[in-house]
Every structure is written in structure tokens, then in C-alpha cells.
Amino acid sequence: MTAEWIKEIKNFPEQYKEMMKGLLSKRQIELLDGDPIKSHEGMIFGGMYADWKKRKGYNIESINITKKINEE
């Protein structure tokens, strides 16, 4: 699952815009389109990324636990 998740990261902006169509602010769309992120906007971008991971079913804690188990 980790490898799949890593490959999906590059698709985050487009996938999230599609998932949230009609619900994002103009600025959120601009950030997802690659507009420079100002220091106070990092949390907005991070929140969108965290929401995307949750909606996609990527839980970093479970990924880390699975990885640790596989290494043992």
C-alpha cells in the first residue's frame, strides 16, 4: 500500500479538485493549481492534503505499522 500511496501523491491536486468540485474557494483552487503558497497558507494546503488522504483511505499510521510488521 505504501508504494501505491507514494505514486498517488502526484495526483493529489487534480484528484482533490475533482472530489471537491464546487466546494473549494478560489484561493484553494489556485493553490492546487500550483500558485505559490504564502506562509500562512501552508495549513490550508496541508488540510486539503490530509482530507484527500483520508478520503482515499490512506492512513499513515496503519501504513507505518504494516511496514514495521513486514520488516520483522
Secondary structure, DSSP 8 states (H G I E B T S, - for coil): -HHHHHHHHTTHHHHHHHHTTTTS-HHHHHHHTT----GGGHHHHHHHHHHHHHHHT--HHHHHHHHHHHH-
